[in-house]
Amino acid sequence: MNILFNKREYKLYKGEKYYSCGGRRLHRDVYEFHYGKIEEGYVIHHVDFDPLNNDISNLIKLTHKDHSKIHEEVKTPEQLKKRITNLLENAQKEAIKWHKSKEGRKWHKEHYEKMKHKMYKTFIKKCSVCGVEFEGDHKSRFCSNKCKSKHRRDSCVDDIVVICEYCGKEFKRNKYAKTKVCSRSCSNRNGSKKRTKI
């Protein structure tokens, strides 16, 4: 059903919540007809939360902040759950996809170049692993992730105790390594054992 107001015909298009006409919203035009122009930073709220009820008695002017607050307060647990699920299942995935895209990486690079001098005071530092000079902040110790990883491996900070798949003895290895045996001899014997079974 179309609505005629102030010589304009407003339609409710498929997938839309509000009646509109050429980019204009009926509820805003009704409010402005009665009270004058809506200032920037304000929105028109439907008091009964029914976007199809555009009677002037059902319309009030609110700031964006107050309007958002009202709509957050009336959300049911089911609505909030649906919103969070949508965020986790769709929005986050799309955001991650964009950040990994060429466009996203380009944006990050440009944004970093713009912000680094404002946010961080940099110094010429010497890498703790390879000794190469690099530009970093007061906390920086390594020139690259490669050197940082080498430092972690050398310092054994990521080591864990596991059981040798062949002899059953405990041995230490980096938690990111795929080693399953404690020594080369156990590796050779374990390989022979598997080949024999085949």
C-alpha positions in Angstrom: 0.0 0.0 0.0 1.4 3.4 -1.0 0.9 6.5 1.2 0.2 10.0 -0.1 1.6 12.8 2.0 2.1 16.5 1.2 1.6 15.7 -2.6 4.2 13.0 -2.6 3.6 9.2 -2.9 5.7 7.1 -0.6 6.2 3.4 -1.2 7.4 0.5 1.0 10.0 -1.1 -1.2 10.9 -4.8 -0.8 13.4 -5.4 2.0 12.9 -1.9 3.4 11.5 -0.9 6.9 10.5 2.6 6.0 8.2 4.3 3.5 10.2 6.4 1.0 10.0 8.6 -2.0 13.0 9.5 -4.2 15.5 9.0 -1.3 13.3 10.8 1.2 11.8 9.0 4.3 8.2 9.4 5.2 8.7 9.6 9.0 11.3 12.4 8.6 9.1 14.4 6.2 6.1 14.1 8.5 8.2 15.4 11.4 9.7 18.3 9.4 6.2 19.2 8.1 5.1 19.7 11.7 8.2 21.0 13.5 10.7 22.2 10.9 14.1 21.1 9.6 15.8 18.2 11.5 19.3 19.4 12.6 22.4 17.4 11.8 23.2 14.7 14.4 19.5 14.0 15.1 17.2 11.1 14.0 13.5 10.6 14.2 12.4 7.7 16.4 9.2 5.7 16.3 7.9 5.7 19.9 6.1 2.4 19.5 9.0 0.9 17.6 6.7 0.4 14.6 8.4 1.9 11.5 5.1 1.8 9.6 3.2 4.0 12.2 4.2 7.5 10.9 1.6 9.5 12.9 3.2 12.6 14.3 2.2 11.6 17.8 4.5 8.5 17.3 7.5 10.5 16.2 10.2 12.1 18.4 13.6 13.7 17.7 16.6 12.1 19.4 20.4 12.3 19.1 22.1 9.3 17.4 23.5 8.3 20.8 20.2 8.3 22.6 18.5 6.6 19.7 21.1 3.7 19.7 20.7 3.4 23.5 17.0 3.0 23.3 17.2 0.3 20.7 19.9 -1.5 22.6 17.8 -1.5 25.8 14.7 -3.1 24.2 16.6 -5.9 22.5 15.4 -9.3 23.7 18.0 -12.0 24.6 17.0 -13.8 21.4 17.7 -10.6 19.3 21.0 -10.1 21.0 22.0 -13.7 20.4 21.0 -13.5 16.8 23.1 -10.3 16.4 26.2 -11.8 18.1 25.8 -15.0 16.0 25.6 -12.9 12.8 28.7 -11.0 13.9 30.7 -14.2 14.5 29.5 -16.1 11.4 29.4 -13.3 8.9 30.9 -9.9 9.8 34.1 -11.2 11.4 34.8 -13.6 8.5 34.2 -10.8 6.0 36.5 -8.5 8.0 39.3 -11.1 8.1 38.9 -11.7 4.4 39.2 -8.0 3.6 42.2 -7.5 5.9 44.0 -10.3 4.1 43.1 -9.0 0.6 45.4 -6.8 -1.5 43.2 -3.8 -0.8 43.3 -4.5 3.0 47.0 -5.0 3.1 47.5 -1.8 1.1 45.3 0.1 3.6 47.3 -1.2 6.5 50.6 -0.3 5.0 49.4 3.3 4.2 47.8 3.6 7.6 50.9 2.4 9.4 53.1 4.9 7.5 50.7 7.8 8.4 50.4 6.8 12.1 53.8 5.4 13.1 55.5 8.8 13.6 52.5 10.1 15.5 52.1 7.1 17.7 55.6 5.8 18.2 59.0 7.4 18.8 61.5 5.3 16.9 65.2 4.7 17.5 68.1 3.0 15.7 68.4 -0.4 17.4 70.7 -3.4 17.1 69.1 -6.8 16.6 69.7 -9.1 19.6 70.1 -12.1 17.3 71.9 -11.1 14.1 73.3 -7.7 15.1 71.8 -5.8 12.1 70.7 -2.2 12.8 67.0 -1.4 12.4 64.4 1.2 13.2 62.2 0.4 16.2 60.6 1.6 19.4 62.1 1.4 22.9 60.8 -2.2 23.3 62.1 -3.6 20.0 64.8 -6.2 20.2 64.7 -8.0 16.9 64.9 -6.8 13.3 62.4 -9.3 12.0 60.0 -12.2 12.9 62.6 -14.6 11.7 65.1 -13.4 14.3 62.4 -13.3 17.0 61.5 -16.9 16.3 65.2 -18.0 16.4 65.6 -16.3 19.8 62.6 -18.2 21.1 63.9 -21.5 19.8 67.4 -20.9 21.2 66.1 -19.8 24.6 63.9 -22.9 24.8 61.0 -20.8 26.0 58.5 -22.8 23.9 59.9 -26.3 24.9 57.6 -29.0 26.2 58.2 -32.5 27.5 56.8 -35.3 25.3 57.2 -39.1 25.2 59.3 -40.7 22.5 57.1 -42.7 20.1 59.7 -45.5 19.8 61.5 -46.0 23.2 59.0 -44.3 25.5 61.5 -42.0 27.2 60.7 -38.4 28.0 62.4 -35.7 25.9 62.1 -32.0 25.3 61.1 -30.4 22.0 59.7 -27.1 20.7 55.9 -27.2 21.0 55.6 -26.2 17.4 57.9 -28.9 16.1 56.5 -32.2 14.8 59.3 -34.4 16.1 57.9 -37.7 17.6 61.1 -39.4 18.7 63.9 -38.5 21.1 67.0 -39.2 18.8 68.2 -40.1 15.4 68.6 -43.7 16.3 65.0 -43.9 17.5 64.0 -42.2 14.3 65.8 -44.8 12.2 64.4 -47.7 14.3 60.9 -46.3 14.2 61.1 -45.9 10.4 62.3 -49.5 10.1 59.5 -50.7 12.3 56.9 -48.9 10.2 58.3 -50.2 7.0 58.4 -53.8 8.4 54.7 -53.6 9.2 53.9 -52.6 5.6 
